[in-house]
């Protein structure tokens, strides 16, 4: 299954990933920074250590990554009410707008990439993909998904 998804993404990226990359480049974002923004948008406020665990980065690398996002106004740091030594990270409205812009562009690129499929294949793919997404949403509601 993973290989099939990878093959699909290879075809999509080959045809139309340029504008998403341009948005990231214009914003000065790295892939780990974009993933962090998506994580915070989806999961809410997180500690730096929880983000580090999700990204599989060291706490120092994650702290540096967060510093750059804070400087860019895309995330904010707040004190943990239970432990003032800990900082919690939250996405800002500017960060949310950037994530939404990337999402819209990626959707446009994917739509363009599969536009040439025969109508019956497109309909079948849509039905199957809807079922898969529904099942993945059930899985992602488990606490172990995001630390």
N, C-alpha and C positions, 0 to 999 in steps of 0.2 A: 504494500500500500504506500509506504513511504517513497519508494522509488517511482511509483506512478505520479504521486503528488509532485515530486521533484521534477519529473519529466514535463508535467503540465506547466510548472513555474518556469522551467527553462524556455518553453515555447512562448509564454507570456512575456517574460523578461527580454527575450531576443527581439520581440516585435515592438515593445513599447515602454520600457522602464525609464527612458530618458528624462521625462519631466519630473518624476518623483525624485530622481537623483539631483536634478537641478534645484528643486525646492530645498533638499537637504544641504546642498552645497551653498546656496544663497543664504541659508540660515546658519551655516557653519556647524551643522549637526553631523555627528558620527552615528553609525548604526546603533551602538550601545546607548547613546543619548536618546535616539528616537524610540528604541525599545523601552527605555526608562519612562519616557513620556506616555507611551501606550500603557505601560504597567500602572502608572499613577492615575491615569484617566480611568482605567478599568477597576483597579483595586482600591483606590483612595489613598489616604495618607499612609506612608510607610517609613520605617527607620532606615537609615543608611545601611545597617547590617542586613536587613531584610531585602533591600534592593540588591546588595552585593551577592547574597545567596541566590536570588532569582537570576542574576546575570552571570553568576559563576565568576565573579571578579573579586579581587582582594578588597578589603575595606578601604585601603589607601587609594586604590585606583577608582573605586566607587565614589569616595569623598571628593576626589579631584573632578570626576565627571559631574557630580552634583554641583560643585563650585562653579563650573562653567555654565551649567544650566541656570543657576541662580543669577550669575552675572548677566546672562542673556534675558533675564526676566521671565523664563519659562517655568521655573519652579520656585517655591519659597521654602524656607526652613523655619520651623517653629520649635519651641521647647516642648519636651515631653512633660506633661503635667505630673506624671508619676516619678520621673527621674530627670531632673533639670540638666544633668550631664549629657543626656541623650537628646539628639535632634530628630525631629520628624520632618519628612519632606512631603510637600503637597504640590500639585500642579496648579499653575496660575491660569487666569483666563487667556492670557497670551499663549501659554502652552497648549491649552485646549483648542484654541483657534488654529494653531499650527498642526496639531494632530488631525483636526478635521480637514484642513486643507490637503494634507498628505493623503488622507483617506479618500477624499473626493477625487483627487488626481489618480490615485491607484485604481479606484473603481472605474474611472474613465479609461485608463490604460487597459485594464482587464477586459472591459466591454469591447474595446476596439480590437484586442487580440483575438477574441473568439467570435467576432462579428461574421466571419466568413464560414462558420459552421453551417451545415445543412439544417434547416428548421427542425426536422425530427430529432436530430442529434442534440441540438440546442435545448429542446424541450425535455428530452430524457435526462440530459446532464443537469438541467435546472431542478428537476424532480429529485434526482439522486442527491445532488448537492444540498438541497433543502433538508432532506432526511439526515444526512451526515451532520450538518450544522446543528440540527435539533438535538442529536445525540451528543455532540461535543459540548453543547451548552449544558446538558444535564451533567456531564462529567466535570465541567469547569466550576460547578457550584460546590464542589467538595473543598473543604478547608485546606487540603494539602496542595492545591493548585498554585496558590500564591502565598508565600510566607508572610 
